[in-house]
Amino acid sequence: MLIIPKRISLANIPTPIQKISFEGKSFYLKRDDFTGMETSGNKIRKLEYLLYQAKKEKTDYVFTCGGEQSNHARATAFAAASLGIKSKLFLWGKNSSSADGNLFLDKVLGCEFRFLSKNEFGNANAIMAEEKISLEKKGKKVFLIPEGGSSPLGIWGYIHAIEEMQNQNIFKHCNSILTASGSGGTTAGLLVGSLLFKQNLKIFVVNVLYPKDEIKNKILFLAEQAIKDFRLQIKLDEKRLEILDGYSKEGYKHISDDKLSLIKKFARHTGIILDPAYTGKAFKAYHDNFLSGKTSKTLFVHTGGLYGVFSKRKKYLLNSGEIK
Ligand SMILES: Cc1ncc(COP(=O)(O)O)c(C=O)c1O
Protein backbone atom coordinates (compact mmCIF):
# COMPACT_ATOMS: atom_id res chain seq x y z
CA MET A 1 0.00 0.00 0.00
CA LEU A 2 1.06 3.56 -0.76
CA ILE A 3 2.91 5.24 2.12
CA ILE A 4 2.28 8.97 2.63
CA PRO A 5 4.95 10.46 4.91
CA LYS A 6 4.03 12.90 7.67
CA ARG A 7 5.08 16.54 7.66
CA ILE A 8 5.38 19.36 10.13
CA SER A 9 3.67 22.62 9.22
CA LEU A 10 6.33 25.28 8.51
CA ALA A 11 5.40 26.93 5.22
CA ASN A 12 2.70 29.48 4.45
CA ILE A 13 0.84 27.36 1.97
CA PRO A 14 -1.06 27.29 -0.31
CA THR A 15 0.96 30.01 -2.01
CA PRO A 16 -0.98 32.21 -4.43
CA ILE A 17 -0.98 31.86 -8.20
CA GLN A 18 -1.02 35.23 -9.94
CA LYS A 19 -1.78 36.16 -13.53
CA ILE A 20 1.05 38.44 -14.67
CA SER A 21 1.18 40.78 -17.66
CA PHE A 22 4.59 41.55 -19.07
CA GLU A 23 5.59 42.99 -22.43
CA GLY A 24 1.97 42.74 -23.57
CA LYS A 25 1.83 38.99 -22.84
CA SER A 26 0.39 37.13 -19.90
CA PHE A 27 1.23 34.08 -17.86
CA TYR A 28 0.58 32.37 -14.52
CA LEU A 29 3.10 32.59 -11.70
CA LYS A 30 3.14 30.31 -8.66
CA ARG A 31 4.47 32.45 -5.81
CA ASP A 32 6.56 29.93 -3.89
CA ASP A 33 8.76 32.86 -2.94
CA PHE A 34 5.91 33.57 -0.49
CA THR A 35 6.31 30.39 1.58
CA GLY A 36 7.80 32.38 4.45
CA MET A 37 10.36 35.09 5.11
CA GLU A 38 13.46 33.64 6.77
CA THR A 39 12.45 30.24 5.39
CA SER A 40 11.32 31.47 2.00
CA GLY A 41 11.24 29.65 -1.31
CA ASN A 42 10.99 26.07 -2.47
CA LYS A 43 13.12 24.34 0.16
CA ILE A 44 10.75 24.88 3.05
CA ARG A 45 8.26 22.53 1.40
CA LYS A 46 10.90 19.77 1.48
CA LEU A 47 11.89 20.70 5.02
CA GLU A 48 8.36 20.11 6.27
CA TYR A 49 8.95 16.40 5.64
CA LEU A 50 12.65 16.25 6.55
CA LEU A 51 12.35 18.15 9.81
CA TYR A 52 9.30 16.14 10.87
CA GLN A 53 11.60 13.14 10.74
CA ALA A 54 14.46 15.00 12.47
CA LYS A 55 12.16 16.06 15.29
CA LYS A 56 10.81 12.53 15.62
CA GLU A 57 14.38 11.26 15.98
CA LYS A 58 14.95 13.90 18.72
CA THR A 59 17.98 15.25 16.94
CA ASP A 60 20.25 17.90 18.47
CA TYR A 61 21.78 19.02 15.17
CA VAL A 62 20.95 19.09 11.49
CA PHE A 63 23.85 19.09 9.06
CA THR A 64 23.31 20.25 5.52
CA CYS A 65 25.35 21.60 2.62
CA GLY A 66 25.25 24.02 -0.33
CA GLY A 67 27.01 27.03 -1.83
CA GLU A 68 28.05 29.86 0.54
CA GLN A 69 24.89 31.70 -0.61
CA SER A 70 22.76 28.57 -0.32
CA ASN A 71 19.08 29.41 0.09
CA HIS A 72 18.51 25.86 1.19
CA ALA A 73 21.14 26.02 3.96
CA ARG A 74 19.70 29.29 5.29
CA ALA A 75 16.12 28.02 5.17
CA THR A 76 17.17 24.79 6.92
CA ALA A 77 18.97 26.67 9.69
CA PHE A 78 16.01 29.01 10.36
CA ALA A 79 13.42 26.25 10.22
CA ALA A 80 15.55 24.06 12.51
CA ALA A 81 16.00 26.96 14.96
CA SER A 82 12.21 27.34 15.10
CA LEU A 83 12.09 23.74 16.34
CA GLY A 84 14.94 24.17 18.84
CA ILE A 85 17.47 22.29 16.69
CA LYS A 86 21.02 23.59 16.00
CA SER A 87 22.55 23.64 12.52
CA LYS A 88 25.96 23.08 11.05
CA LEU A 89 26.34 24.18 7.44
CA PHE A 90 28.94 22.71 5.08
CA LEU A 91 29.36 25.43 2.49
CA TRP A 92 31.20 25.45 -0.82
CA GLY A 93 33.01 28.80 -0.78
CA LYS A 94 34.82 31.13 1.56
CA ASN A 95 34.03 32.62 4.91
CA SER A 96 33.93 36.39 4.95
CA SER A 97 33.79 38.94 7.76
CA SER A 98 31.60 41.12 5.51
CA ALA A 99 29.25 38.29 4.58
CA ASP A 100 26.11 39.33 2.73
CA GLY A 101 22.81 37.72 1.75
CA ASN A 102 22.21 34.19 2.99
CA LEU A 103 25.62 33.80 4.65
CA PHE A 104 25.02 36.98 6.64
CA LEU A 105 21.71 35.57 7.90
CA ASP A 106 23.35 32.23 8.75
CA LYS A 107 25.83 34.15 10.89
CA VAL A 108 23.15 36.20 12.62
CA LEU A 109 21.50 32.91 13.53
CA GLY A 110 24.74 31.60 15.05
CA CYS A 111 25.11 28.57 12.81
CA GLU A 112 28.26 26.49 12.92
CA PHE A 113 30.16 26.28 9.63
CA ARG A 114 32.69 24.28 7.72
CA PHE A 115 33.81 25.82 4.43
CA LEU A 116 34.68 23.45 1.59
CA SER A 117 36.56 23.80 -1.68
CA LYS A 118 34.67 22.91 -4.87
CA ASN A 119 36.42 19.52 -4.91
CA GLU A 120 35.61 18.80 -1.29
CA PHE A 121 32.00 19.79 -1.94
CA GLY A 122 31.77 16.85 -4.34
CA ASN A 123 32.25 14.71 -1.20
CA ALA A 124 30.03 16.77 1.07
CA ASN A 125 27.80 13.84 2.05
CA ALA A 126 30.81 11.77 3.17
CA ILE A 127 32.33 14.75 5.02
CA MET A 128 29.05 15.37 6.87
CA ALA A 129 28.72 11.66 7.68
CA GLU A 130 32.24 11.64 9.17
CA GLU A 131 31.51 14.63 11.41
CA LYS A 132 28.20 13.08 12.39
CA ILE A 133 30.06 10.04 13.74
CA SER A 134 32.44 12.15 15.80
CA LEU A 135 29.63 14.28 17.25
CA GLU A 136 27.59 11.19 18.05
CA LYS A 137 30.56 9.86 20.01
CA LYS A 138 30.06 12.93 22.22
CA GLY A 139 26.45 11.92 22.80
CA LYS A 140 24.74 14.24 20.31
CA LYS A 141 22.15 13.18 17.74
CA VAL A 142 22.68 14.44 14.20
CA PHE A 143 20.25 14.41 11.26
CA LEU A 144 21.79 14.69 7.80
CA ILE A 145 20.04 16.59 5.03
CA PRO A 146 21.60 16.27 1.56
CA GLU A 147 22.18 19.16 -0.84
CA GLY A 148 18.96 21.07 -1.52
CA GLY A 149 16.99 18.76 0.81
CA SER A 150 16.70 16.52 -2.23
CA SER A 151 16.07 13.03 -0.93
CA PRO A 152 13.15 10.69 -1.69
CA LEU A 153 11.52 12.01 1.51
CA GLY A 154 12.27 15.69 0.74
CA ILE A 155 10.71 15.59 -2.72
CA TRP A 156 7.32 15.03 -1.09
CA GLY A 157 7.28 18.80 -0.69
CA TYR A 158 6.67 19.11 -4.41
CA ILE A 159 4.53 16.01 -4.74
CA HIS A 160 2.25 17.78 -2.27
CA ALA A 161 2.60 21.05 -4.23
CA ILE A 162 1.01 19.36 -7.26
CA GLU A 163 -2.01 18.46 -5.14
CA GLU A 164 -2.12 22.07 -3.93
CA MET A 165 -2.02 23.42 -7.51
CA GLN A 166 -4.68 20.93 -8.58
CA ASN A 167 -6.92 22.28 -5.81
CA GLN A 168 -6.23 25.78 -7.11
CA ASN A 169 -7.62 24.63 -10.48
CA ILE A 170 -4.59 25.93 -12.35
CA PHE A 171 -4.33 22.85 -14.58
CA LYS A 172 -7.48 24.01 -16.37
CA HIS A 173 -5.28 26.78 -17.78
CA CYS A 174 -1.80 25.22 -17.83
CA ASN A 175 -0.52 21.96 -19.25
CA SER A 176 3.11 22.37 -18.19
CA ILE A 177 5.33 23.80 -15.46
CA LEU A 178 8.74 25.43 -15.65
CA THR A 179 11.16 25.68 -12.77
CA ALA A 180 14.86 26.12 -12.01
CA SER A 181 16.76 23.05 -10.96
CA GLY A 182 19.78 22.84 -8.66
CA SER A 183 19.89 19.53 -6.81
CA GLY A 184 16.83 18.26 -8.71
CA GLY A 185 14.41 17.56 -5.85
CA THR A 186 11.84 20.18 -6.75
CA THR A 187 11.57 18.82 -10.27
CA ALA A 188 11.54 15.20 -9.15
CA GLY A 189 8.65 16.03 -6.82
CA LEU A 190 6.71 17.81 -9.58
CA LEU A 191 7.26 14.87 -11.90
CA VAL A 192 6.16 12.23 -9.40
CA GLY A 193 3.27 14.42 -8.18
CA SER A 194 1.92 14.93 -11.68
CA LEU A 195 1.83 11.15 -12.21
CA LEU A 196 0.40 10.42 -8.78
CA PHE A 197 -2.38 12.98 -9.14
CA LYS A 198 -3.01 11.98 -12.77
CA GLN A 199 -2.22 15.37 -14.25
CA ASN A 200 -0.95 15.17 -17.80
CA LEU A 201 1.79 17.75 -17.33
CA LYS A 202 5.13 18.38 -18.96
CA ILE A 203 7.84 19.55 -16.59
CA PHE A 204 10.41 21.96 -18.08
CA VAL A 205 13.63 22.43 -16.14
CA VAL A 206 16.39 25.01 -16.34
CA ASN A 207 19.58 23.41 -15.05
CA VAL A 208 21.63 26.04 -13.24
CA LEU A 209 24.18 23.89 -11.42
CA TYR A 210 24.77 20.51 -13.07
CA PRO A 211 25.20 19.65 -16.77
CA LYS A 212 22.14 18.46 -18.69
CA ASP A 213 22.71 14.69 -18.48
CA GLU A 214 23.81 14.78 -14.86
CA ILE A 215 20.74 16.70 -13.66
CA LYS A 216 18.45 14.50 -15.73
CA ASN A 217 19.92 11.41 -14.07
CA LYS A 218 19.67 12.96 -10.61
CA ILE A 219 16.00 13.88 -11.13
CA LEU A 220 15.04 10.47 -12.51
CA PHE A 221 16.99 8.66 -9.79
CA LEU A 222 15.28 10.64 -7.03
CA ALA A 223 11.87 10.05 -8.61
CA GLU A 224 12.52 6.29 -8.99
CA GLN A 225 13.74 6.04 -5.39
CA ALA A 226 10.65 7.80 -4.06
CA ILE A 227 8.37 5.56 -6.13
CA LYS A 228 10.13 2.54 -4.64
CA ASP A 229 10.44 3.75 -1.03
CA PHE A 230 6.82 4.89 -0.78
CA ARG A 231 5.38 2.10 -2.94
CA LEU A 232 3.73 4.49 -5.36
CA GLN A 233 1.64 2.77 -8.01
CA ILE A 234 2.98 4.83 -10.90
CA LYS A 235 5.46 4.39 -13.72
CA LEU A 236 7.94 7.11 -14.62
CA ASP A 237 7.61 8.57 -18.06
CA GLU A 238 10.86 10.32 -19.08
CA LYS A 239 9.08 12.15 -21.88
CA ARG A 240 7.30 14.23 -19.26
CA LEU A 241 10.64 15.86 -18.41
CA GLU A 242 12.51 18.31 -20.62
CA ILE A 243 15.73 20.08 -19.70
CA LEU A 244 16.21 23.55 -21.22
CA ASP A 245 19.98 23.61 -21.33
CA GLY A 246 22.38 26.52 -21.87
CA TYR A 247 20.88 29.11 -19.53
CA SER A 248 23.67 28.97 -16.96
CA LYS A 249 26.73 29.32 -19.17
CA GLU A 250 28.06 32.06 -16.89
CA GLY A 251 28.05 29.57 -13.98
CA TYR A 252 25.89 28.95 -10.94
CA LYS A 253 27.41 31.76 -8.85
CA HIS A 254 27.19 34.37 -11.65
CA ILE A 255 24.58 36.11 -13.76
CA SER A 256 25.03 37.42 -17.30
CA ASP A 257 24.26 41.03 -18.27
CA ASP A 258 21.39 40.13 -20.60
CA LYS A 259 19.67 38.17 -17.83
CA LEU A 260 20.19 41.02 -15.38
CA SER A 261 18.58 43.49 -17.80
CA LEU A 262 15.56 41.19 -18.05
CA ILE A 263 15.41 40.75 -14.24
CA LYS A 264 15.37 44.52 -13.77
CA LYS A 265 12.84 45.14 -16.51
CA PHE A 266 10.59 42.46 -14.99
CA ALA A 267 10.96 43.96 -11.49
CA ARG A 268 10.16 47.46 -12.71
CA HIS A 269 7.01 46.33 -14.55
CA THR A 270 5.64 43.81 -12.07
CA GLY A 271 7.16 44.55 -8.65
CA ILE A 272 8.59 41.02 -8.53
CA ILE A 273 12.30 40.38 -7.98
CA LEU A 274 14.16 37.34 -9.33
CA ASP A 275 17.44 35.99 -7.95
CA PRO A 276 20.77 35.61 -9.75
CA ALA A 277 21.41 31.88 -9.21
CA TYR A 278 18.06 30.27 -10.03
CA THR A 279 14.91 32.20 -10.89
CA GLY A 280 16.65 34.87 -13.00
CA LYS A 281 18.12 32.14 -15.23
CA ALA A 282 14.86 30.19 -15.33
CA PHE A 283 12.90 33.29 -16.27
CA LYS A 284 15.24 34.01 -19.20
CA ALA A 285 14.47 30.52 -20.52
CA TYR A 286 10.76 31.08 -19.90
CA HIS A 287 10.85 34.44 -21.68
CA ASP A 288 12.70 32.99 -24.69
CA ASN A 289 10.49 29.91 -25.07
CA PHE A 290 7.03 30.41 -23.59
CA LEU A 291 5.93 34.04 -23.82
CA SER A 292 3.92 34.75 -26.95
CA GLY A 293 0.83 36.82 -27.75
CA LYS A 294 -1.54 34.44 -25.94
CA THR A 295 -1.69 33.61 -22.23
CA SER A 296 1.05 31.05 -21.73
CA LYS A 297 -0.03 27.51 -20.87
CA THR A 298 3.21 26.98 -18.96
CA LEU A 299 3.12 27.84 -15.26
CA PHE A 300 6.29 29.52 -13.98
CA VAL A 301 7.22 28.58 -10.41
CA HIS A 302 9.00 31.36 -8.53
CA THR A 303 11.14 29.33 -6.14
CA GLY A 304 12.44 32.29 -4.11
CA GLY A 305 16.10 33.16 -3.53
CA LEU A 306 15.61 36.82 -2.57
CA TYR A 307 18.63 37.03 -0.25
CA GLY A 308 20.97 35.95 -3.06
CA VAL A 309 20.26 39.33 -4.68
CA PHE A 310 22.16 41.15 -1.93
CA SER A 311 25.38 39.23 -2.49
CA LYS A 312 25.28 40.65 -6.05
CA ARG A 313 24.16 44.16 -5.16
CA LYS A 314 26.95 45.91 -7.12
CA LYS A 315 26.24 43.89 -10.24
CA TYR A 316 22.46 44.51 -9.99
CA LEU A 317 23.10 48.25 -9.91
CA LEU A 318 26.22 48.75 -12.04
CA ASN A 319 24.68 47.56 -15.28
CA SER A 320 22.13 50.30 -15.39
CA GLY A 321 24.55 53.00 -14.34
CA GLU A 322 22.95 53.72 -10.94
CA ILE A 323 26.34 53.63 -9.18
CA LYS A 324 29.76 54.35 -10.56
C1 LIG B 1 15.71 29.86 -5.25
C2 LIG B 1 15.90 28.44 -5.65
N1 LIG B 1 15.27 28.01 -6.75
C3 LIG B 1 15.40 26.73 -7.20
C4 LIG B 1 16.21 25.84 -6.54
C5 LIG B 1 16.36 24.47 -7.10
O1 LIG B 1 15.74 23.51 -6.36
P1 LIG B 1 16.29 22.01 -6.35
O2 LIG B 1 17.59 22.02 -5.61
O3 LIG B 1 15.23 21.26 -5.67
O4 LIG B 1 16.50 21.60 -7.76
C6 LIG B 1 16.90 26.23 -5.38
C7 LIG B 1 17.77 25.27 -4.69
O5 LIG B 1 18.10 25.31 -3.58
C8 LIG B 1 16.75 27.57 -4.93
O6 LIG B 1 17.38 28.01 -3.84
The ligand as an SDF file (V2000), in Angstrom:
LIG
                    3D

 16 16  0  0  0  0  0  0  0  0999 V2000
   15.7110   29.8640   -5.2450 C   0  0  0  0  0  0  0  0  0  0  0  0
   15.9000   28.4420   -5.6550 C   0  0  0  0  0  0  0  0  0  0  0  0
   15.2670   28.0080   -6.7540 N   0  0  0  0  0  0  0  0  0  0  0  0
   15.3990   26.7330   -7.2040 C   0  0  0  0  0  0  0  0  0  0  0  0
   16.2080   25.8360   -6.5430 C   0  0  0  0  0  0  0  0  0  0  0  0
   16.3610   24.4710   -7.1050 C   0  0  0  0  0  0  0  0  0  0  0  0
   15.7450   23.5060   -6.3620 O   0  0  0  0  0  0  0  0  0  0  0  0
   16.2870   22.0100   -6.3530 P   0  0  0  0  0  0  0  0  0  0  0  0
   17.5910   22.0230   -5.6070 O   0  0  0  0  0  0  0  0  0  0  0  0
   15.2300   21.2640   -5.6730 O   0  0  0  0  0  0  0  0  0  0  0  0
   16.4970   21.5980   -7.7630 O   0  0  0  0  0  0  0  0  0  0  0  0
   16.9010   26.2340   -5.3800 C   0  0  0  0  0  0  0  0  0  0  0  0
   17.7680   25.2680   -4.6860 C   0  0  0  0  0  0  0  0  0  0  0  0
   18.1000   25.3090   -3.5770 O   0  0  0  0  0  0  0  0  0  0  0  0
   16.7450   27.5700   -4.9340 C   0  0  0  0  0  0  0  0  0  0  0  0
   17.3840   28.0140   -3.8420 O   0  0  0  0  0  0  0  0  0  0  0  0
  1  2  1  0
  2  3  1  0
  2 15  2  0
  3  4  2  0
  4  5  1  0
  5  6  1  0
  5 12  2  0
  6  7  1  0
  7  8  1  0
  8  9  2  0
  8 10  1  0
  8 11  1  0
 12 13  1  0
 12 15  1  0
 13 14  2  0
 15 16  1  0
M  END
$$$$
